[in-house]
């Protein structure tokens, strides 16, 4: 299996201009998953820009040469290719490609994420390196893994600029409250199971920040969470029905935000099954 690590089709100037017009005029982007590789199809997200449905799409495969095949448990582990395309993608008007070449060693991929090749892309002549992680550590003073959990999706450009989507502790206090609720429900043993079936976990809230970690135009991203039943049958841990409020963020940062979401989709898709 060979995954093309290079950029995808070269976008035309007209398509890039059309993509910039969509992002530049939009106040909110809504991401909807309409098909998944587990259905034997290309994982497809439609993106609505304000009132315009299917303004563009994100198409994600494990391997561009074998679209729709579930290769998560094949070498190289974690590999994916994501194309951002105008409309529904039927005319292949690709405006950006995000790729990860993966890791040949399963244990290294699953237990040492830092050893994995970074996710890469190109944007207007800039080479992009995309990474994700938890810069704030795993646990807080109270011992709860949710209290000090901070998540970032970072985009670094070869020109020196960078942005990140950052989920801070302060923006996500509800995660800690839910974790304590789950712990208390263990008194009845079946409590957390019933809670997960009936009540979705709190959404994750991210802020778009610049290279100095300052807020960027008031832009944000909300990763919707669901009940365990809906997640297993429909959402598949993906950012289905999630949305981005773009505020006054500059155009390049808006493109970075979309690339970060595409990375998130690809990373979830490419995680091998452990059972």
N, C-alpha and C positions, 0 to 999 in steps of 0.2 A: 504494500500500500504506500503510495506516494502522495503527500499532500502538498499542493502548490503553496509555497510560503510567500511567493512574490505577490505583488498587487494584482487585482483582478483587471477586467477590461478597462481601458483608458476612457475616462468620462469625456464627453464632448463639452465644449465651452457653453453651449446652449443649455445642456442638462444641468451643469453646475450652476448656471445663472438661475434656472428654474428652481433648483433645490434651495438656493440662497433666498429666493423670493418667498418660498414657503416658510422657511424658518424665520426670516426677518419680519414677516407680517404676522406670525402666530403669537398668541398669548399663552396658549396651552396646547400641549401634545398629549394624546391619549394612545396608549399601546395596547393592542388587542391580539391575542394569539388565536389564529383561526385554524391552524393545523399543526400537527406535531410529528416528529420523526417516528414515534412509537406507533403512529397510524400508517407507517410506510410511505410517508410523504415528507417533503421539505418542510422543516419547521418555519412557519410563516407568521410574522407579526404585521398587522396593518396598523398604520399610524394616522390618526385623525388630527388635523390641525384646526383647532377651534371648531367651526361648523362644517369643515370640509372633510368628508369621510375618505379614507384611503388616499390621503395626500401623497404618502410614500409608504414603502414596505421594507421590512428587514427579513431577508431570506438566509437561513442558517443551515449548513450541512456539516457533516463530519469530514466530507471529502467532496470537492467540487466535481470530480470525475465520476462520483457514485452518488448522485443526489437522492435523498430520501432513504438511504440505507442507515440503519442504526449500527454504528461502528464504535460505540463508546467503550466496549471491552476489547477492542483491537489496538495493536500498536500502530502509531504512537498514541499514547494515552493523553487525553485532554486536547487533541487537535480539533480545530474547527475552522471554517471559513464563513464569514457573514458578509453579505452584500446589501448595502442600502440602495434601494432602487426606487425610481419614481413610479407613482401610481401603484398598480398591483404587480408590477414586475413582468407582465406578459410580453412587453416589447424590449426587455433586457436593458433598460436605461440605467445602468449602474452609475452611482455618483460617489460611492466610497466603498472600500473593501477592508474588512478587519479580519486578521488571521492569527492563528496560533499553530505553530508546527508541532507542538506536543512534546511528550516525554516518553522515551522508550522503556524506562524502568517503572513498573507499576507502583512499587513501594515508594520510590522517590516522588512520584506524582501525588500519591495519596497522603504521604506523611511529611514531605519536605517541599512545600509549595515554592520556597525560594529557589529551588534548583530547577524549576520549570522554565522553559523559554518564555520570554515576555510576549504579550499580544502586541501586534504591530499593525500599522496602517499608514497611508499617505493622505495628505490633505493640502492641496494647493502648493505642492512642492516641499512641504514640511513632512519629515518623517516623524510619525507618532509612536511613542512607546506607552502602552497602557498596562497598568498594574492594579491590583486590588489587595486589600489586607485589613488588619485591625491594628492600627498604630497605637491605640490607647491601652493595649493589654487585654487580658481575658477576664480577670475578676477584680472586683472592687473591695473596699474595706469590709463590706458586710458579707463577703464570700459568695455573693450571687453572680453567676456568669453573665447576667444581663445588665447589671448595674454599671459596669465599666466597659461594656462592649461598645467600641467605636469602629465604624467601618468606613473605608474610603475607596473610591474608584478614581484613579489618578491618570491624567493624560499629560505626558511631557513631550514637547515639540523640539525638533532639532534646532529651531530658531531661538530657543531659550525660554519661551513662554510655557506656562503649564496651568492646568485647572484641575480641580477635583470635586467629586460629589462626596460629601462628608456627612455621615450620620453620627451626630454627637450624643453624648449621654443626656444632655439637657433637652434635646429635641425628642428623645425617645424614652422618657421616664416611664411611659406606660408598659414598656417591655419588662422593667423590673417589677412593677406591680403585678403583672400577669405571672411572672415567674414565681413570686411569693404565693400567689393564689394557687398555682399548680402544686407548690410544695404543701400548702395547707390541705389541699384536696386529697393528698396521698393518705391522709388519716383514714379516709374511707376506701382507699386502694383504687376503686374505679373512678374516683372523682376526676382526675386529669383526663381520662379517656372520654368521659361524658362531656367535660368542658370543651375538649378539642373538637368533638363531634358537633356540639351545639353552638360554640362561640369561636369565632376566628381570633387568631392572635392579633395584637395591635399592628397597624401598618408601620413600616419603617420610613422615617422622614429624613431626607438628605438635603443639604444646602450646597449650592454651587459656589465654589470659592476660587480665588485667583492664586497666583504663585506664592503670595505672602499669607495665604490661608484666611484672607479677608472675604466677606460676602461679595458676590459678583452680581450686581444688578438685581438683587432680590430673587434670583432664580432658585428653584427647588425641584426636587423629584420625590414623589411618594410611591413607594413600593407596596402595593396592596397585598394583604394577607387574607387567607380564607380558612374555612373550617377544614379539618383533615380530609373529610369525604370529598368536598369539592376540589381540594388541592390534588388528591390522588386521581380523580377521574377527569379533571379538566385543566387545572392550572399547572400541574407538574412542577411546582416550585418556581415557575417562571413569572416575570413581571406582568402577567396578564391583568388588564384593566388598570394598570399603573399609569401615572400621569406626571408630566413636567410642566410647571408654571415658569415661564421664561423671563418674566419681569423685563428689565431693561438690559439684560446680558448682551454683550457684543456677539456678532454673528459667528466668529470663530469658536467662541465658548459654547454657543448653541450646537454647533457641529460636534464639538467635543462631548457634549452631554449625550447626544444621540449615539456617538461611537461607544461611550461608556455603557449605555444600555445594551447595545449590540454585543459588547464584550460579556456582559452579565448573562445574556441569553445564551451565547455560545459556550460559556464556561459551565453553565448548568447542564446544557445539552451534552457536553463532552465528558461529564463526570462518570466514571465507570460504575457499574452496579457492583456492590460488595457482597450481595447475598446470592 
